Amino acid sequence: MFITAIQNVIKRELFRGSMHRGKYRYVRPIKAKEMQLLREEYLREERVMQLLLNPYLKQEESLGHTAAFDKKEKRLEEIREGRRIAKLKPNTLIEDRLKHLTVKDVWD
């Protein structure tokens, strides 16, 4: 009986019902170190956003900086197109199919 009374007192002091849900749930207190880490994270995110908003190159400087990349892409595209065309059958015309029916018209 004494042990049961002690258990009830301890249980009542901690929290009522479920530990993680409801009106009497246990909410962990926020520590100063956690607040400092959160502030540093927000400041770091703000610095990154400022870098993204203010580009390193100006509009005039960024006009031709990808020209070398385009050459390689165009060359690769030409190679791919050549391979695709090589797989296709050659075009055939009706004249090619009926060429054996042509007869020389000799009037003289």
For each residue, the residues with C-beta under 8 A, 3 or more apart:
1: 4 5
2: 5 6
3: 6 7
4: 1 7 8
5: 1 2 8 9
6: 2 3 9 10
7: 3 4 10 11
8: 4 5 11 12
9: 5 6 12 13
10: 6 7 13 14
11: 7 8 14
12: 8 9 16
13: 9 10
14: 10 11 26
15: 19 24 25 26
16: 12 22 24
17: 21 22 24 25
18: 21 22 25
19: 15 25 26
20: 25 26
21: 17 18 25
22: 16 17 18 25
23:
24: 15 16 17
25: 15 17 18 19 20 21 22
26: 14 15 19 20
27:
28:
29:
30: 34 35
31: 34 35
32: 35 36
33: 36 37
34: 30 31 37 38
35: 30 31 32 38 39
36: 32 33 39 40
37: 33 34 40 41
38: 34 35 41 42
39: 35 36 42 43
40: 36 37 43 44
41: 37 38 44 45
42: 38 39 45 46
43: 39 40 46 47
44: 40 41 47 48
45: 41 42 48 49
46: 42 43 49 50
47: 43 44 50 51
48: 44 45 51 52
49: 45 46 52 53
50: 46 47 53 54
51: 47 48 54
52: 48 49
53: 49 50
54: 50 51
55: 58 62
56:
57: 61 62 65
58: 55 61 62
59: 62 63
60: 63
61: 57 58 65
62: 55 57 58 59 65
63: 59 60
64: 67
65: 57 61 62
66: 69 70
67: 64 70 71
68: 71 72
69: 66 72 73
70: 66 67 73 74
71: 67 68 74 75
72: 68 69 75 76
73: 69 70 76 77
74: 70 71 77 78
75: 71 72 78 79
76: 72 73 79 80
77: 73 74 80 81
78: 74 75 81 82
79: 75 76 82 83
80: 76 77 83 84
81: 77 78 84 85
82: 78 79 85 86
83: 79 80 86 87
84: 80 81 87 88
85: 81 82 88
86: 82 83
87: 83 84
88: 84 85
89: 92
90:
91:
92: 89 96 97
93: 96 97
94: 97 98
95: 98 99
96: 92 93 99
97: 92 93 94
98: 94 95 101 102
99: 95 96 102
100:
101: 98
102: 98 99
103:
104:
105:
106:
107:
108:
